[in-house]
């Protein structure tokens, strides 16, 4: 990806000419002071696209108020399409020095990525192999970010700014989608930080239960899957890495996953929608895969590299405030009453060792399923029994 850097002044966001709502200030406060915990003299890499200028500027102001410093990177809509249309192999293999520097120790202490797509179908006519080749080139950057995060010296957060493209994907108007975003982020609450901390305390009960067990089994009309989690760490997602949030996650032993699963929710990746995905696992690897729509694309992603057919994450959604599917993984993987599995790279702080250029979350409806740990059913029909 080519870097396009734009400088914004720290003036009132209303002067930027983009949609503005005072709740963006509350979002910025949570992200800077709770998610990233910015300290004086720390440096934060803030990356988005130009439509997100109001939220970028609100985050910038909060970073300065916390005593930190920030680098603002605002890509122009359309730049990625130009890149993938015209880039040759040598350019697809190129990794910007800015991308490399952004994850190196001593350069940046935190990172926030704000999704602000104006066209979520921008890659539909791009050759998938070109996108996968560039992702493979960027793999060391992703791995370094995850390594530093696991070491505890690099905080990061992924969030979103409402755009017409996201609203259309979710079958909503822009105003409806904006309210959907704010509700999911809990910023309508007088003290959203307190609410996220409460969610973390609530989820900790599930974490403590699972941490003491060894084998998970998922059973239902669309799944019969087993995996080993012995010694793996369960993480409590309560607004730190994702915003909005609401999940607990870990990683299975890479060679332990056995069985079959069907995903009723469409799987969205690189702007493409793959429907009716079914996967069969043997000794941890996908040995068979099919889909009702875009099966060729599914197979091409599975062939990205050796780690693409291995699960890097297993998770259960806990945000019952997200009540509808929006075709956006930041929200959809958190839906209460779902579980999701991620193909590809795992998070080192869970104990995962799988490496890949991809991390593709696929969401399954759990309202007619049950999950057991060492034979003890702790989750049934979309609800925890603990």
C-alpha positions as CSV (number, residue, x, y, z in Angstrom):
1,X,0.0,0.0,0.0
2,X,1.3,3.4,-0.9
3,X,1.3,6.0,1.8
4,X,-0.5,9.3,1.3
5,X,0.1,11.7,4.2
6,X,-2.1,14.7,4.8
7,X,-1.6,17.3,7.5
8,X,-4.6,18.5,9.4
9,X,-4.7,21.5,11.8
10,X,-6.0,21.0,15.3
11,X,-8.8,23.5,14.7
12,X,-12.5,22.9,15.4
13,X,-13.6,19.7,13.6
14,X,-16.6,21.6,12.3
15,X,-14.3,23.5,9.9
16,X,-13.3,20.3,8.1
17,X,-16.6,19.9,6.2
18,X,-17.3,16.4,7.3
19,X,-20.2,15.1,9.4
20,X,-19.6,15.9,13.0
21,X,-21.3,14.8,16.2
22,X,-20.2,15.7,19.8
23,X,-20.2,12.0,20.6
24,X,-17.0,11.6,18.6
25,X,-15.3,13.5,21.4
26,X,-16.6,10.8,23.8
27,X,-15.3,8.1,21.5
28,X,-11.9,9.8,21.4
29,X,-11.8,10.1,25.2
30,X,-12.4,6.3,25.6
31,X,-9.9,5.4,22.9
32,X,-7.1,7.6,24.1
33,X,-7.5,7.4,27.9
34,X,-9.0,3.9,28.3
35,X,-8.1,1.8,25.2
36,X,-4.6,3.1,24.5
37,X,-3.9,4.6,28.0
38,X,-1.7,7.3,26.4
39,X,0.9,8.6,28.8
40,X,3.0,11.8,28.6
41,X,5.7,11.8,25.9
42,X,4.3,8.7,24.2
43,X,3.8,8.8,20.4
44,X,0.7,7.5,18.7
45,X,0.2,6.5,15.1
46,X,-3.3,7.5,14.0
47,X,-4.3,6.0,10.6
48,X,-7.5,6.4,8.6
49,X,-9.0,8.0,5.5
50,X,-10.0,11.6,5.0
51,X,-13.8,11.0,5.7
52,X,-12.8,10.3,9.4
53,X,-11.3,13.7,9.9
54,X,-13.7,14.7,12.7
55,X,-12.8,11.6,14.8
56,X,-9.1,11.8,13.9
57,X,-8.9,15.4,15.1
58,X,-10.8,14.6,18.3
59,X,-8.3,11.8,19.0
60,X,-5.5,14.1,18.2
61,X,-6.8,16.7,20.7
62,X,-7.1,14.0,23.4
63,X,-3.6,12.7,22.8
64,X,-2.2,16.2,23.2
65,X,-4.3,16.7,26.4
66,X,-2.8,13.5,27.7
67,X,0.7,14.8,27.1
68,X,1.4,12.6,24.1
69,X,2.4,13.2,20.5
70,X,0.7,11.9,17.3
71,X,1.4,11.2,13.7
72,X,-1.8,11.5,11.5
73,X,-1.9,9.5,8.4
74,X,-5.0,10.1,6.2
75,X,-5.2,8.1,3.0
76,X,-7.2,9.4,0.1
77,X,-10.3,7.3,-1.0
78,X,-9.4,5.5,-4.3
79,X,-5.7,5.2,-3.6
80,X,-5.8,1.5,-2.9
81,X,-7.8,0.8,-6.1
82,X,-5.2,2.7,-8.1
83,X,-2.4,0.8,-6.4
84,X,-3.8,-2.7,-7.0
85,X,-4.8,-1.8,-10.6
86,X,-1.4,-0.5,-11.7
87,X,1.2,-2.0,-9.3
88,X,3.6,-4.6,-10.8
89,X,5.1,-7.4,-8.8
90,X,8.0,-5.4,-7.5
91,X,5.6,-2.7,-6.2
92,X,3.3,-5.2,-4.7
93,X,6.3,-6.5,-2.7
94,X,7.3,-3.0,-1.6
95,X,6.7,-2.2,2.1
96,X,6.8,1.5,3.0
97,X,9.5,2.6,5.4
98,X,6.8,4.4,7.3
99,X,4.9,1.0,7.8
100,X,8.2,-0.6,9.1
101,X,8.9,2.3,11.4
102,X,5.4,2.3,12.8
103,X,5.9,-1.0,14.6
104,X,9.5,-0.6,15.7
105,X,10.3,-0.2,19.4
106,X,11.4,3.3,20.3
107,X,9.4,4.9,17.4
108,X,5.7,4.6,18.3
109,X,4.1,3.5,21.6
110,X,0.5,3.0,20.3
111,X,-1.5,2.7,17.1
112,X,-5.1,3.4,16.3
113,X,-6.8,2.4,13.0
114,X,-10.1,4.0,12.0
115,X,-12.1,2.4,9.3
116,X,-13.7,5.0,7.0
117,X,-14.3,3.3,3.7
118,X,-16.2,5.1,1.0
119,X,-16.5,1.9,-1.1
120,X,-16.5,-1.5,0.6
121,X,-16.6,-3.2,-2.8
122,X,-13.5,-1.5,-4.1
123,X,-11.6,-4.8,-4.6
124,X,-14.3,-6.8,-6.3
125,X,-12.7,-6.5,-9.7
126,X,-9.1,-6.6,-8.5
127,X,-7.2,-9.9,-9.0
128,X,-7.2,-11.5,-5.5
129,X,-3.6,-12.8,-6.0
130,X,-2.4,-9.1,-6.2
131,X,-4.0,-8.3,-2.8
132,X,-2.6,-11.5,-1.3
133,X,0.9,-10.8,-2.6
134,X,1.0,-7.4,-1.0
135,X,-0.5,-8.8,2.2
136,X,2.3,-11.3,2.3
137,X,4.9,-8.5,1.9
138,X,3.2,-6.7,4.9
139,X,3.2,-9.8,7.0
140,X,6.4,-8.9,9.0
141,X,4.7,-5.6,10.0
142,X,1.7,-7.4,11.3
143,X,3.8,-9.9,13.2
144,X,5.9,-7.2,14.8
145,X,2.8,-5.3,15.9
146,X,1.4,-8.5,17.5
147,X,4.8,-9.3,19.1
148,X,5.1,-5.9,20.7
149,X,1.5,-6.0,21.9
150,X,2.2,-9.4,23.5
151,X,5.3,-7.9,25.2
152,X,3.2,-5.2,26.7
153,X,5.0,-2.2,25.2
154,X,2.6,-1.4,22.3
155,X,-1.1,-0.6,22.7
156,X,-3.4,-0.6,19.6
157,X,-7.1,-0.1,18.9
158,X,-9.2,-0.6,15.8
159,X,-12.4,1.5,15.5
160,X,-14.7,3.0,12.9
161,X,-16.2,6.2,11.5
162,X,-19.7,6.0,10.0
163,X,-19.8,6.3,6.2
164,X,-22.5,5.9,3.5
165,X,-20.7,2.7,2.4
166,X,-20.9,1.0,5.8
167,X,-24.6,2.2,6.1
168,X,-25.5,0.7,2.7
169,X,-23.8,-2.6,3.6
170,X,-25.9,-2.8,6.8
171,X,-29.1,-1.8,5.0
172,X,-29.4,1.4,7.0
173,X,-29.5,5.1,6.4
174,X,-26.3,7.0,7.4
175,X,-28.1,8.5,10.5
176,X,-29.3,5.0,11.5
177,X,-25.8,3.6,11.1
178,X,-24.3,6.4,13.1
179,X,-26.7,5.7,16.0
180,X,-25.9,2.0,15.6
181,X,-22.2,2.8,16.0
182,X,-22.6,5.0,19.0
183,X,-24.9,2.5,20.8
184,X,-22.4,-0.3,20.2
185,X,-19.6,1.8,21.6
186,X,-21.7,2.7,24.7
187,X,-20.9,6.4,24.2
188,X,-24.6,7.3,24.8
189,X,-23.9,6.4,28.4
190,X,-22.9,9.2,30.8
191,X,-19.7,7.3,31.7
192,X,-18.8,4.9,28.8
193,X,-15.4,4.0,30.4
194,X,-17.1,2.8,33.5
195,X,-19.5,0.7,31.3
196,X,-16.6,-1.0,29.5
197,X,-14.9,-1.7,32.8
198,X,-18.1,-3.3,34.1
199,X,-18.3,-5.5,30.9
200,X,-14.7,-6.6,31.5
201,X,-15.5,-7.6,35.1
202,X,-18.5,-9.6,33.9
203,X,-16.6,-11.4,31.2
204,X,-13.8,-12.3,33.6
205,X,-16.0,-15.0,35.1
206,X,-16.0,-16.8,31.7
207,X,-12.3,-16.3,31.3
208,X,-11.6,-17.9,34.7
209,X,-13.8,-20.9,33.9
210,X,-12.3,-21.6,30.5
211,X,-8.7,-21.1,31.7
212,X,-9.0,-24.2,33.9
213,X,-10.1,-26.5,31.0
214,X,-8.5,-28.4,28.2
215,X,-10.9,-29.3,25.4
216,X,-13.7,-27.4,23.8
217,X,-16.5,-29.0,21.8
218,X,-19.0,-27.1,19.6
219,X,-22.2,-29.1,18.7
220,X,-25.3,-28.2,16.9
221,X,-27.1,-28.4,13.5
222,X,-24.2,-26.4,11.9
223,X,-21.2,-27.6,13.8
224,X,-19.4,-30.6,15.3
225,X,-16.0,-29.4,16.2
226,X,-13.4,-30.2,18.9
227,X,-10.2,-28.4,19.8
228,X,-7.6,-28.4,22.5
229,X,-7.0,-25.2,24.5
230,X,-4.7,-26.5,27.3
231,X,-2.3,-23.8,28.4
232,X,-3.7,-21.2,26.0
233,X,-4.6,-17.8,27.5
234,X,-8.1,-16.4,27.2
235,X,-8.4,-12.7,26.6
236,X,-11.0,-10.4,27.9
237,X,-12.1,-8.0,25.1
238,X,-13.7,-5.1,26.8
239,X,-12.9,-2.0,24.6
240,X,-9.1,-2.1,24.6
241,X,-8.1,-3.5,21.2
242,X,-11.4,-3.1,19.4
243,X,-14.0,-0.3,19.8
244,X,-16.8,-1.3,19.9
245,X,-15.9,-4.6,21.6
246,X,-17.5,-7.5,23.5
247,X,-15.9,-11.0,23.2
248,X,-13.7,-13.5,24.8
249,X,-11.1,-15.2,22.7
250,X,-8.1,-17.5,22.7
251,X,-6.4,-19.8,20.2
252,X,-6.6,-23.6,19.9
253,X,-3.5,-25.8,19.6
254,X,-2.7,-25.5,15.9
255,X,-2.9,-29.3,15.2
256,X,-5.9,-30.1,17.4
257,X,-8.9,-28.9,15.5
258,X,-11.1,-31.7,14.2
259,X,-14.6,-31.7,12.6
260,X,-16.9,-29.6,10.6
261,X,-18.6,-26.2,10.8
262,X,-21.0,-24.2,8.6
263,X,-21.2,-20.4,8.8
264,X,-24.7,-19.0,8.3
265,X,-23.5,-15.5,8.4
266,X,-21.8,-14.2,5.2
267,X,-18.0,-14.1,5.5
268,X,-16.6,-10.7,4.4
269,X,-13.0,-10.4,3.4
270,X,-11.1,-7.9,1.2
271,X,-14.4,-6.4,0.3
272,X,-15.8,-9.7,-1.0
273,X,-18.8,-11.5,0.4
274,X,-18.5,-15.3,0.6
275,X,-21.8,-17.0,1.6
276,X,-22.6,-20.5,2.9
277,X,-19.0,-21.3,3.9
278,X,-18.4,-24.9,5.2
279,X,-15.0,-26.0,6.5
280,X,-13.7,-29.5,7.4
281,X,-10.7,-29.8,9.7
282,X,-8.3,-32.7,10.2
283,X,-5.3,-32.4,12.6
284,X,-5.8,-28.6,12.7
285,X,-5.9,-27.9,9.0
286,X,-8.7,-27.2,6.6
287,X,-8.8,-30.2,4.3
288,X,-12.0,-29.4,2.5
289,X,-13.9,-26.1,1.9
290,X,-17.0,-25.1,0.0
291,X,-19.2,-22.0,-0.3
292,X,-22.5,-21.2,-2.0
293,X,-21.1,-17.9,-3.3
294,X,-17.5,-16.9,-4.2
295,X,-16.1,-20.4,-3.5
296,X,-13.1,-19.7,-5.8
297,X,-12.2,-16.7,-3.7
298,X,-12.5,-18.7,-0.5
299,X,-10.1,-21.3,-2.0
300,X,-7.6,-18.6,-3.1
301,X,-7.5,-17.1,0.4
302,X,-6.9,-20.5,1.9
303,X,-3.9,-20.9,-0.4
304,X,-2.4,-17.6,0.6
305,X,0.3,-19.4,2.6
306,X,0.9,-22.4,4.8
307,X,-0.8,-20.8,7.9
308,X,-4.0,-19.8,6.1
309,X,-5.7,-23.2,6.6
310,X,-5.0,-23.2,10.4
311,X,-7.1,-21.5,13.1
312,X,-5.4,-18.6,14.9
313,X,-8.4,-17.7,17.1
314,X,-11.5,-19.0,18.7
315,X,-14.0,-16.6,20.3
316,X,-17.4,-16.0,21.7
317,X,-19.4,-12.8,21.1
318,X,-20.7,-11.1,24.2
319,X,-22.1,-7.8,23.1
320,X,-25.9,-8.3,23.2
321,X,-26.4,-4.6,22.4
322,X,-25.4,-5.3,18.8
323,X,-28.7,-6.8,17.6
324,X,-28.2,-7.0,13.8
325,X,-25.7,-8.2,11.3
326,X,-24.0,-5.3,9.5
327,X,-21.5,-6.9,7.2
328,X,-18.7,-5.4,9.2
329,X,-16.5,-7.7,11.2
330,X,-15.7,-5.1,13.8
331,X,-19.4,-5.3,14.9
332,X,-20.5,-8.7,13.7
333,X,-17.9,-10.8,15.5
334,X,-19.1,-9.2,18.8
335,X,-22.8,-10.1,18.4
336,X,-24.1,-11.8,21.5
337,X,-25.2,-15.4,20.6
338,X,-22.4,-16.0,18.1
339,X,-19.0,-17.6,18.1
340,X,-16.3,-17.0,15.5
341,X,-13.2,-18.7,14.3
342,X,-10.3,-16.9,12.6
343,X,-8.2,-18.5,9.8
344,X,-4.6,-17.5,9.8
345,X,-2.5,-15.4,12.2
346,X,-3.0,-15.9,15.9
347,X,-2.3,-13.4,18.7
348,X,0.9,-14.3,20.5
349,X,-0.4,-13.2,23.8
350,X,-2.9,-16.1,23.7
351,X,-0.1,-18.6,23.1
352,X,-0.9,-18.9,19.4
353,X,2.0,-19.9,17.2
354,X,0.3,-19.9,13.8
355,X,1.7,-17.3,11.3
356,X,0.0,-16.1,8.2
357,X,-0.5,-13.0,6.1
358,X,-4.3,-13.4,6.7
359,X,-6.6,-13.2,9.7
360,X,-10.1,-13.9,8.5
361,X,-12.9,-14.0,11.1
362,X,-15.9,-16.2,10.2
363,X,-19.0,-15.9,12.3
364,X,-21.4,-18.7,13.3
365,X,-24.8,-18.4,14.8
366,X,-24.8,-20.2,18.2
367,X,-28.5,-19.8,19.1
368,X,-29.1,-23.5,18.3
369,X,-25.7,-24.8,19.5
370,X,-24.0,-25.7,22.7
371,X,-20.3,-25.4,23.8
372,X,-18.8,-27.7,26.4
373,X,-15.4,-27.6,28.1
374,X,-14.1,-31.0,29.1
375,X,-17.7,-32.4,28.8
376,X,-19.3,-29.6,30.9
377,X,-21.8,-27.6,28.9
378,X,-21.3,-23.9,29.8
379,X,-23.0,-22.2,26.8
380,X,-26.3,-23.1,25.2
381,X,-28.6,-21.4,22.6
382,X,-26.6,-18.2,22.6
383,X,-26.3,-17.8,26.4
384,X,-23.6,-18.5,29.0
385,X,-24.7,-20.9,31.7
386,X,-21.9,-19.9,34.1
